[in-house]
């Protein structure tokens, strides 16, 4: 029998587990206070992925008019290569579209090949560079345009089918 991951809304009760995962995943982690602040703000939507009651991934989106900005996304390093990131991205993107997003954007480390491959699968394309966005390297700015259109819906359906 396959593993079933639960994707659900992040709550303040998740912040400690999310902050611990954040510290394992990134050299420059957000503080717990940053997550509490994000969860309290209008126009934010955060999700966690659980495996047997343990948080193994999380991500968040900021909505501004008809654009959605993926603020953060991470998968616990020991849980990598289990398609958790794909499930999380699918939920984040679908949630953004439900909330009226027409376009989506994000920043990613130029050296993060796994994340770049995931984002490209979701139709994100490079649009620019933010020098020294991260403490030790540049960020690639990526956009996915017309995520509310029929072509993009077909892309998401293909991704969803690949997870079955």
N, C-alpha and C positions, 0 to 999 in steps of 0.2 A: 504494500500500500504506500502511496506517495505522501510526502509531507504536505500539510496544508498550512499556509500562512494566513494569519488574520490581519487585514489592513483596517485600521480604525482611526477615528479622530484622536489627536493628541490632547491630553488634559494636563493640568498642572501636576497631577499625581505622577505623570510620566517623566517629569523634568529630571529627576535624579538619575534615572536609568539612561535617559537620552544624553545628559551631560557626560556620563561615564563613557558611553559609546562614542560620543564626540571626541573625547580625550584620547581614545584608542585609535580613532580614525584620522585625526588631523594633528599636525604639528602646532597649529595656532587655533586651538579650540575656542568656541563660544563659551562664555560662562553660564552657569545656571540662571543668573539674573537676566542674561540676554534672552534666554528661552522664555522665562516668565514674562518679560516685556513684550516679546513677539506675540505670545498667546493672548495678551491683554489688548492688543491693538485691533482696530477695525480693519477690514480688508486683508486679513491674514487667514491662512488655512493651513493647518499642520496635521500631518498623519504620522502614525507609527505602524510598523509591521511587527507582529508578534509570532514567535515560534514557541509553542507550549508555554505561553504566559510570559516569555522573556522578550524584551524589545531587541530586535535584530536589525532594525532599520527605521529611519525617520526622514521626513522631508517637509518643506514648507514653501508656500507660495504667497507673494504679496500681489494684490490686485490693485491696479490703477487704471481707471476708466476701462477700456477694452483690451488692455495689455495685462499679462500676468508674468511676474518675475519669480523664477525659482530661486528662493533665498538660500536654501541649504538642502542637501540630500546626502545621506550616508548610510552605508551598510556596515555592520560589525565585521571587521576584517576576518575573524574565524568563520563567518557565514558567507564569505564571498563565493562567487561562482555557483550560486544556487538560484539565480534569476530573481532574487529579492529586489534588486535595483530596478529591474524591468517591471515587476509588479507595482512597485512604489511609484515609478514614473507614470505608469498607466493610470493609476488612481489619482495622482496629482494633476495630470493633464486633463483627464476626464472631469475632475472637480473644477478645474479652472474654466473649462468650456461651459459647464453647467452654470457657473457664476458669471458668464458673459464674456469670457476672453475670446478675442479674435486672433491675437498674436501672443507669443510667449518668448521670453528671453532668459538668459542666465549667463553667469561667468564660470569658467572652469580653468583650472591650472593647465598651462600649455603642455605639461609633462604627463597629465593624467590620461593615458591612452584608453584605459577601460571606460572611464566616464565619457570621453570623446566618442567612442564607438557607440555607447548607449544613447547619447544625445543625438548622434547622427541617425541612428535607427528611428528615433522619434521625429525626424525631419528638421532638426536644428542644423543650421549652417553658420559658418564663421562670418562675422560681420565687422570685426575689429579686434584691436588688442588694447588691454589696459596695462600699461607698463607698471611693474612693481605693485600690482593690486594685492598680491599676497606678500608676506614678509620676505620670501626668498625667490619669488618668480612672478612672471607676468600671467595675466589671465586672458584667455580668448573669450570674446563676447560672441554669443551665439543667439540666433533668432529662429523661431519657427513661425511662419506667416500663414494666415488664413486657417488656423487650427479649427475653426468652426465650419469649414467647408466639407463638401462631400468627399473630395480626394483624401483629406486628412482623416475623416471618419473611416474610410476604407483602410488606411494605414493602421489606425488603432485596432480595427477588427482583425487584421492579419496578425498584429502583435498579440492580441488577446487569444486568438486561436493557437498561436505557437506556445502559449503557456498551459494549454489544456492537457 
